[in-house]
């Protein structure tokens, strides 16, 4: 039986960047449910009534947002023109220090064809 698509809530500006192919790395902290995400899995990002289906290419784990930003393509994480300091501030606005302490996941995505269910 095929695996069910996982739906993940996301802020609308980031959903739009994923949908247009600009954002190919989604950053999350290491909640147990997020740690189960694996390459080949379909993820559906949702904001309001808008959805975007993707496929996981790779998941990389880092101890901090700073370590992740040092290792990953920063342009693939945020919107065009965001520098490293702005990306770090955006991550920390969403996730306070106690959440960052769970570890940081860089989920590499590609757009996937939609399928009707």
Secondary structure in CASP SS format (residue, H / E / C, confidence):
PFRMAT SS
TARGET T0000
AUTHOR 0000-0000-0000
METHOD secondary structure of the structure
MODEL  1
X C 1.00
X C 1.00
X C 1.00
X C 1.00
X C 1.00
X E 1.00
X E 1.00
X E 1.00
X E 1.00
X C 1.00
X C 1.00
X H 1.00
X H 1.00
X H 1.00
X H 1.00
X H 1.00
X H 1.00
X H 1.00
X H 1.00
X C 1.00
X C 1.00
X C 1.00
X C 1.00
X C 1.00
X E 1.00
X E 1.00
X E 1.00
X E 1.00
X E 1.00
X C 1.00
X C 1.00
X H 1.00
X H 1.00
X H 1.00
X H 1.00
X C 1.00
X C 1.00
X C 1.00
X C 1.00
X C 1.00
X C 1.00
X E 1.00
X E 1.00
X E 1.00
X E 1.00
X E 1.00
X E 1.00
X C 1.00
X C 1.00
X E 1.00
X E 1.00
X E 1.00
X E 1.00
X E 1.00
X E 1.00
X E 1.00
X E 1.00
X E 1.00
X E 1.00
X E 1.00
X E 1.00
X E 1.00
X C 1.00
X C 1.00
X H 1.00
X H 1.00
X H 1.00
X H 1.00
X H 1.00
X H 1.00
X H 1.00
X C 1.00
X C 1.00
X H 1.00
X H 1.00
X H 1.00
X C 1.00
X C 1.00
X C 1.00
X C 1.00
X C 1.00
X C 1.00
X C 1.00
X H 1.00
X H 1.00
X H 1.00
X H 1.00
X H 1.00
X H 1.00
X H 1.00
X H 1.00
X H 1.00
X H 1.00
X H 1.00
X C 1.00
X C 1.00
X H 1.00
X H 1.00
X H 1.00
X H 1.00
X C 1.00
X C 1.00
X C 1.00
X E 1.00
X E 1.00
X E 1.00
X E 1.00
X E 1.00
X E 1.00
X E 1.00
X E 1.00
X C 1.00
X C 1.00
X C 1.00
X C 1.00
X C 1.00
X C 1.00
END
